[in-house]
Amino acid sequence: MTIVRALRQVTPLIAVAVLAGCGDGGVQEVKEWMEEVRRQTPVAVQRLSEPKKFTPFSYTGKEELDPYNPTKLTVAFAKQQANTGSGIKPDLDRRKEPLESYPLDSIKMVGTLEKPGLSYALLQVDKTVFQAKVGNYIGQNFGMITKISEAEVEIKEIVRDPAGEWTERKAKLELQENKK
């Protein structure tokens, strides 16, 4: 029976709380304030300016050569190729060789290897040793080995000069002796 008595005491409190929640909570005041501000604020719509007068353009280049004509572009490209300095340029279509992945300053010459009719340079990158012969490519500037001796490897690189022209430059890798 105590539960029934407790419910009789709590029921009026719940009813008061429910009725308190039914109030507008000041919403009516906010609505009145918004209506008042709406009435006091003047509506200002600026007048649009008159549009500019359109004058049609008459194209007179119909009789001239089309600037995007493929034959014209081919002729211009051929002239540009003919005007490029010495004609030196790297072969960009060939397959890269393993030593072309490394900058020249990270490659060390550690020795040579002689086989009948052929000399190989022993070149070390990190802890890997490569055999390279005359004609192999090396370094990141399209370098080609031109001569191998017991003390050095001579390389011809193809690089761009400040004007953007391809030019040849010589480089060397000298034998690195282990100092103990």
C-alpha positions in Angstrom: 0.0 0.0 0.0 2.9 2.4 0.5 3.4 2.5 -3.3 -0.1 3.8 -3.8 0.4 6.4 -1.2 3.7 7.5 -2.8 2.0 7.8 -6.2 -0.8 10.0 -4.7 1.8 12.4 -3.3 4.0 12.5 -6.5 1.0 12.8 -9.0 0.3 16.4 -8.2 4.0 17.3 -8.7 4.1 15.6 -12.1 0.9 17.5 -13.1 2.5 20.8 -12.1 5.7 20.0 -14.1 3.7 19.1 -17.2 1.6 22.2 -17.0 4.7 24.4 -16.6 6.2 22.9 -19.8 3.1 24.0 -21.7 4.0 27.7 -21.4 5.4 29.6 -24.5 8.8 30.1 -22.7 9.1 33.7 -24.0 8.6 32.7 -27.7 5.7 35.2 -28.0 8.0 38.0 -26.9 10.6 37.1 -29.5 7.9 36.9 -32.3 6.7 40.4 -31.3 10.2 41.8 -31.3 10.9 40.3 -34.8 7.6 41.8 -36.1 8.5 45.2 -34.7 12.0 45.2 -36.3 10.5 44.1 -39.6 8.1 47.0 -39.6 10.9 49.5 -38.7 13.5 48.4 -41.2 13.1 50.1 -44.5 13.3 48.0 -47.7 16.0 49.4 -49.9 16.3 47.9 -53.4 18.9 49.6 -55.6 17.9 50.3 -59.1 19.7 48.2 -61.7 21.8 50.0 -64.2 20.9 49.8 -67.9 22.7 47.0 -69.7 25.6 47.9 -72.1 24.7 48.2 -75.7 25.8 45.1 -77.7 27.6 45.7 -80.9 28.1 42.5 -83.0 31.6 41.7 -84.2 32.2 40.7 -87.7 35.0 38.1 -88.1 37.2 38.9 -91.1 39.7 36.1 -90.7 37.8 33.5 -92.6 40.0 33.9 -95.6 43.3 33.7 -93.6 45.1 30.5 -92.6 43.8 28.7 -89.6 46.3 29.1 -86.7 45.5 25.6 -85.5 46.0 24.0 -88.9 48.1 20.8 -88.5 50.3 21.6 -91.5 51.1 25.0 -90.2 52.0 23.6 -86.8 54.2 20.9 -88.4 56.1 23.6 -90.3 56.6 25.7 -87.2 57.8 22.7 -85.2 60.3 21.8 -88.0 61.7 25.4 -88.0 62.1 25.3 -84.3 64.0 22.0 -84.4 66.2 23.3 -87.2 67.1 26.4 -85.1 68.1 24.5 -82.0 71.9 25.0 -81.6 74.2 22.0 -82.0 71.5 19.3 -82.4 72.8 17.5 -79.3 70.0 15.9 -77.4 69.6 12.8 -75.2 67.7 9.7 -76.4 64.6 9.9 -74.2 63.0 6.8 -75.7 65.7 4.2 -74.7 65.4 2.0 -71.7 67.2 3.3 -68.6 70.2 1.3 -67.2 70.6 0.5 -63.5 73.4 3.1 -62.9 71.2 5.9 -64.2 69.1 5.8 -61.1 72.0 7.2 -59.0 73.6 10.7 -59.0 77.2 10.6 -60.3 78.6 11.9 -56.9 77.2 8.8 -55.1 79.0 6.3 -57.5 82.6 5.3 -56.6 85.1 3.5 -58.9 86.6 0.6 -56.9 88.5 -1.2 -59.6 88.7 -2.6 -63.1 88.2 -6.0 -64.6 90.0 -7.1 -67.8 88.5 -9.7 -70.1 89.9 -10.5 -73.5 89.3 -7.5 -75.7 87.1 -5.7 -73.1 87.6 -3.6 -70.0 85.0 -3.2 -67.2 85.0 -0.6 -64.5 83.8 -1.8 -61.1 81.5 0.8 -59.7 80.1 0.8 -56.2 76.8 2.4 -55.1 76.0 1.9 -51.5 77.1 -1.7 -50.9 76.3 -2.9 -54.5 79.1 -3.3 -57.1 78.2 -3.0 -60.8 80.3 -3.8 -63.9 80.2 -1.1 -66.5 81.8 -1.0 -70.0 82.4 1.7 -72.5 79.0 2.8 -74.0 77.0 2.1 -70.7 74.9 4.9 -69.4 75.6 6.3 -65.9 74.3 9.1 -63.6 71.2 11.2 -63.8 72.4 13.6 -66.6 72.3 11.2 -69.5 76.0 10.3 -68.9 77.8 7.7 -71.1 81.0 6.0 -70.3 83.6 7.0 -73.0 86.8 5.6 -71.7 87.9 3.2 -68.9 91.5 3.1 -67.6 93.0 1.6 -64.5 92.8 4.9 -62.6 89.6 6.5 -63.9 86.4 6.4 -65.9 85.7 9.2 -68.3 82.0 10.2 -68.8 80.3 12.4 -71.4 77.0 13.9 -69.9 74.3 15.8 -71.8 72.8 18.6 -69.8 70.8 21.8 -70.5 72.7 25.1 -70.4 71.1 28.3 -69.0 69.5 29.0 -72.4 67.8 25.7 -72.4 70.0 24.1 -75.1 71.4 20.6 -74.7 75.2 20.6 -74.4 77.9 18.0 -73.6 79.9 18.1 -70.4 82.8 15.8 -69.4 83.1 14.1 -66.0 85.4 11.6 -64.3 85.2 8.9 -61.7 88.6 8.3 -60.1 89.6 5.1 -58.4 88.9 5.1 -54.7 91.6 3.3 -52.8 90.8 1.9 -49.4 92.9 3.7 -46.8 93.8 1.5 -43.8 
